[in-house]
């Protein structure tokens, strides 16, 4: 009888422990399309990434005259992220910079982007945390040359004017091996803005991923700026993207279509002025390779 009770107690403990195992691979990548995902890198993993956004596929600046945007480069990023431990990731990227105001006034260019991600909470299979939470911080500095025009954003009257920042709380849930969603509230602050634009900008984003086959995944994301001067008719639009992930084992390759013209949050959140309905969307791709260090 004692042996039976001991066996049943051990089985109950095993079931309870097993039921609260952390959920893995809510998303396959640390980025979805434009949006970062809740995923952090495993300890001592180095993720080397190259991302590219071309020109408009259609509209006035697209079509066959630009070979559907492939002859133009909107933005490009080269960089890497490193897993300090399983919960904390740091990264550094160089991007061209592409954001502009509706009248064509450019934002910051030649950008150096420093990223930190810290996993605060991990979803459990049963009986534990229902969602995963990750904090993201991004600091961007323009390395562009200073110009003398006092009306230009690149006048850089103060060194601090070269900087912009974004903070995000990434909230995600994996419903099954085939489907995950994420909610992303954000705050972006630019130390200098064109004309009368607001320095601080709240936004809300959403994303989802569906596993189609063993190697293919479908991803979508959208980011809505919430400030009054970003509402309908202002010349600004939500950044909306749809993409296909291809997992080759050693590499993760993504091809996507988005109306965002820039790659980093400090650039595309305040400066998306391309409209899907006008054909102002573009082809993009990302190649990611993990290394053990």
N, C-alpha and C positions, 0 to 999 in steps of 0.2 A: 504493500500500500504506500509506504514512504517513497519507494522508488517510482511509483506511478505519479504521485504528487510532485516529486522533484522533476520528473520528465515533463509533466504538464506545465509546471512553472517555468522551466527553461524554454519550452516551446513558446509560451506566451511572451516571454521577454524577447525572444528572437523575432517574433512577429511584430512586436511593438517597435523594436530598434529598426527592423527592416522597413517598416511602414513609414519611418521618418527619414529615410535616406534623401540626400539633396538631389534635386532635379538637375540633370546635366544637359548642356547643349540646347538651351532655350532658343538660341540662334546659332547658326554655324560660324558666324564671323563677328568681329568686334565692331563692324559697321554694317548697316542695313543697306541703304543707298546713300542718301545725304545724311541721315540720322545715325548716330552712334548707337550700338546695342548695349544691353546690360552686361555682355560678356567681358570678362577680364582674362588676360593670358595666364596660363599655368606658370609656376615659378621657373625662372631661368629659360623661358622661351622668348625668342626674338622673332618678331613678325615684320618682315621687310615688305613694303607696299608701294605700288605705283598705280596712280589713278589718273584718268584723263577724261575731260569733257570736250566734245567737239562743238562746232557751230550749229546753228538752227538747221533742222532737217527740212523744214518747209517755211512758208511765210515769205516775206520780202527778202530776207537774207539767206534763204535756203534754196532747195530745189537743185536742178542739174547744174546751174551756174557755179555752185560751190561744191558740186558732187555730194549734195545733201548734207552739207556741213563738214564733211571729212577734210576739206582743204583749209578749214579754220580751226583754231584752237581757242576754246573759251577759257579753260583752266586746267592746270596739271599739278599733281602733287607727287613728291618723292619723299619717303621717310620711313620710320620704323617705330615700333612699340616694343617694350620689354616688360616681362613679368617679374617684378621685384619679389613678389610672393603670389600665392594663388588669389589673393584679394586685391592686390595693388599693382596697377600697370602705369608706366610712364611712356611718353612718346614725343617725338620731334619730327616735324614735317616742314618742307619748303613748298610753298604754293605760289603760282603766278599771281593770283588774285584777279577777280573778274567782276565783282559787284559794282553796280552803277545805279544812280537815281533815274527816275522815269525820263528826265530831260537829257540823259546821257552823261551827267556829271559823274566821274568815276569815284569809287571808294578807294581804300588803301590798296597798294600794289606791292609786289615783291615781299611776300609775307613769310615770316618764320613763326611756326605754330607749336607751342608746347602744350602737351595734353597730360592730365592725370585722371585716372579712374580708380575708384575705391568701392569694392563690393561691400554693401552694408548689411544685406540680408539675402539669403538664398532660399528659394522655394523648396518645400519638402514634399515628398510623394503623397503622404497622408498624415493628418493630425498635427502638422506643423505649420510653418509659414506658407500662406497661400500664394505669395508673389515673391519675386526677386527685386531687390532695390540696389541700384548703383549710382554713386555720385560721380559726375564728370565736371572737370574744370578745364577750360581752354583759355590760354593767353596768347594773343597774336601781336606781333610787332612788325611794322613795315620797315624794310631795309632800303626803300626807295630814296633817291637823291632829293635833297631839299631844293625847292624852287622859290624864287623871290616874289611871285604873285601872292599878295596878302589874301586874295579871295579864293585861292586854291587850297584844297585839303592837304596838299603836299607842301604847304608853306612851313609847317612844323615849327610854329613860333615857340613851342615848348617840346622838349624831348618826349614828354608824356603823351603828346598828340599822336605819336606813332603806335599807340597801344589800343587794343580792344579786347574785351573779355566776354566769355559765355560760361554760365554755370547751369547745370541740368540735373534733375533727378529722374533717373531712368527706372520705370516701373513696368515689370513684365511678368507674364504668366504663360507657362507652357501647358496647353490643354491636353495634348497627346503627342505622340512621336511625329505627327504630321502637321501640327498647327500650334503657333505661338503668336501672341500679340504684345504690344508695348505702348505705354503712354509716356510722353516726355514733356513735362513743363520746363520752361527755360527762361532765363533772363540774360539779355545781352547788353553790354555797356560799352559805348565807344567814347573815348576821350575827346575826339573831335568828329564833327559831322558836317556834311555839306549844307550850306544855307541854314534854314530854320528847323532842320530835322531834330528829333528828340535824341538825346544821348542814350537814355535807357529804353529798352524794348522788351516787353514780355511776349512770349509765344507759347503755343501748345502744339505738340506733335503726336502723331499716332503711326504705328507700323504693324505689319503682320508678315508672317512667313508660313508657307505651306510646302511640305515635302511632296514632290511630284513622283520621283523615282528614287532609286538608291543614290544617285549622284546629282540629281537636279532638284533645285528648290526655287519656288516663286516668292519674291519679296516685293512689298509695296510700302511706301511711307509718304507722309504728308506733314507739313509744318505750317501753321497758321499764325502770322503775327497778330497781336491783339491791340496794339496802340491805335488811337483814333485816326492818325494820319496814315494808317495802313489798311483802312477799310475799303469796300468796293468803290471804284471810281477814282481812287487815289493814284493809280498807275502801278501799284504793288499787287502781287499775287501770291497765293500760297505756293510753296515749293512741293510739287507732287511728282513722285517717281515710281516706276515699276521696273523690276529687274529679274534676271534669271541667274541663279548661282550654279556653278559647275564645280563639283568637288572631285579633283583628280587624285586625291590621296596626299601628295606632297604640296600641291598648290590648290588655292581656292580662286577661281576665276569668276568674275561677275560682269555681265553686260546689261546695261540698263538704258532707259529713256526717261528724261526728266526735263522740266522747264527751269530748274535751278541752273544758273550759269556759273556758280562758284561751288567749291568743294568743302570748305570749312564753315562751321557754324557762325563764326564772327563775320563771315562774308555773305553766305547765302540767306541767313535769316533776315538781316535788315535790308538786303539789296536784290531780292528776286523781283524783277520787273518784266519777265517773259510770260506770255500768256499762251496756254495750251490751245485755246480756240483760234488763235491767230497763227498757228503752226510754229510757234516759238518754243519748240522743245528739241532736245538734242540727244545724240547717242553718247554714252559713256561706258567706260570699262574700268575694272580694278583687278590687279593681279596681286595676290598675297602669298608669301612663302614663309613657312615657319622653320626656324633653326633652333637646335639645342645648344645651349652655352654652358 
